[in-house]
Amino acid sequence: MATAAQIAKSKKRPKFSTRLVRRCWRCGRKRGYLREFELCRICFRELANKGDIPGIQKASW
């Protein structure tokens, strides 16, 4: 989990656009980030399995 300082630093406007850091809104993780949901892969899976994300269901075939 990201520290408060890391989260605050990533919220500031970067000097260059390539330095932008996107973080999960639940845990602050920056790796494995899904832009469409603004979540990391771990939080996405937890919420999807609970059924909290509308339109997402586990694949089975």
MORAQUI-V753060 format. One record per residue. SS is DSSP state (alpha for helix, beta for strand, coil for the rest). PHI is phi in radians with two decimals (999 if undefined). BURIAL is b if it has 16 or more other ideal C-beta (glycine too) atoms within 10 Angstrom, else e. Layout:
BEGIN
((SS:PHI:BURIAL) (SS:PHI:BURIAL))
END
This chain:
BEGIN
((coil:999:e) (coil:-1.31:b) (coil:-1.35:e) (alpha:-1.09:e) (alpha:-1.15:e) (alpha:-1.16:e) (alpha:-1.16:b) (alpha:-1.10:e) (alpha:-1.13:e) (alpha:-1.28:b) (alpha:-1.39:e) (coil:-1.19:e) (coil:-1.26:e) (coil:-1.30:e) (coil:-1.13:e) (coil:-2.16:e) (alpha:-1.12:e) (alpha:-1.29:e) (alpha:-1.56:e) (coil:-1.08:e) (coil:-2.00:e) (coil:-1.66:e) (coil:-2.21:b) (coil:-1.11:b) (coil:-1.33:e) (coil:-1.52:e) (coil:-2.02:e) (coil:1.57:e) (coil:-1.18:b) (coil:-1.82:e) (coil:-1.60:e) (coil:1.18:e) (beta:-1.55:b) (beta:-1.81:e) (coil:-1.07:e) (coil:-1.05:e) (coil:-1.92:b) (coil:1.01:e) (beta:-2.29:b) (beta:-1.42:b) (alpha:-1.12:e) (alpha:-1.25:e) (alpha:-1.14:b) (alpha:-1.03:b) (alpha:-1.15:e) (alpha:-1.06:e) (alpha:-1.19:e) (alpha:-1.16:b) (alpha:-1.19:e) (alpha:-1.32:e) (coil:1.54:e) (coil:-1.45:e) (coil:-1.79:e) (coil:-1.17:e) (coil:1.52:e) (coil:-1.93:e) (coil:-2.45:e) (coil:-1.19:e) (coil:-1.30:e) (coil:-2.65:e) (coil:-2.61:e))
END
